[in-house]
Amino acid sequence: MFDYTGWIVQANAGRDKGGIFLVVGVDQKRVRLLLADGKRRKIGRPKAKKLGHVWSLAPDPQQSGPREQLMFDHPVVRSLQEGEPVSDRALRRALAAFKEGSTLG
């Protein structure tokens, strides 16, 4: 499975449908993404969600192609991708910055 750490996704199924999350990792079986938003879902206890139940809003910065304009470059995202610890507060600020800079409908 591809490493989705650092992607910003929107849940399209379940109780948290419509919520914006940051992918903070992948579960041990590499079947589900671990999502956190820093408020309802903290970094220490992320939500496990199948890949098919989320929409990608900002793909991996290394990915090239027509979706390149959707990239979101933020220090928190880079820290997650490098495996450094991130606080819930920093995560909330990164998601707020993403929401300000995008139109989610």
N, C-alpha and C positions, 0 to 999 in steps of 0.2 A: 504494500500500500504506500502511496505517495505521502510525504510528510506535509500535512496541512497546517502545521503550527504557524501562527501569526496571521492566518486568514481571518477576515471579518465576514461573518455569515449571518443570515436571517433565518430563524426557525420557520418552517412552513408546515409543521405538524405538531400536534400535542398541545399541552396546556400553555406552553410558552410561545405559541404560534405568533409570528410577527415580531418577536423580540430580536434585538441585535446583540450578537455575541462575538467574542474573540476566541479562536481555537487555541487552547493552551497545551494541547497534546493529543495523543491517541491512546486508547486503552491497551492493555497488555495483549489481547488477542488481535489487535490491529483491525478491529471491525467497526468501532465507534469513535467518533471525535469527542474530545473533552472540551466543553464550552464553559466560559465564564463571562460575566458582565461586571463583576466587582460589587454588585449590590445584592440582587437576589441570589445569584450564583457566584460565590467567592472562589478565588484561586485555589484555596485549600480543599474545596469540595465542589469540583466542576460537574456539570451536567453531561452525562454520556448520551450521545445522540447519533443515530446512524447517518451515514453520508447522504443517503437519499432523502432525509427529512430536513435538510437545510439547503438554502440557496447561497451561493458564493457572491458576496458583494465586492470584495477586493481580493483578487487572487495573489498568489506568490510573486514577489518582485522579480524573481529569476525567470518567470514565464514571459515569453515574448509573443507577439502576435497582435491580432485586432483587439484583444481585451486589455491591452497594455494601459489604456487610459484609466482603468479601474483600480490601479495600484494605489495603495495607501502606505506611504513611508512615514513612520513615526518611531521615535526611540524605543517605545514600549514593544512594538512589533519586532524591531531588531533584537532587543534583549531576549524576547521569547524564543526567537529563532536561534540565538546563540546559546540558549540554555541557562541564561542568567535569571535569578529570581525577580519577580515583579510584584509590586504591592497592588492591593485592590483599588486603592486611590488612584494610582497611576493608570490602571486599566480603565477605570471610569473616565478619567480625563482623556485618554486616547479615543475611547468610543464617542465621547462628546465632541471631540475635534473632528472625528470622521463624520458624525451626523451633521455638524455645521457645514462641512465642505461638500456634502452630497445631497441630492434630492431623492428621497426614498418614496416619493409619491404621497 
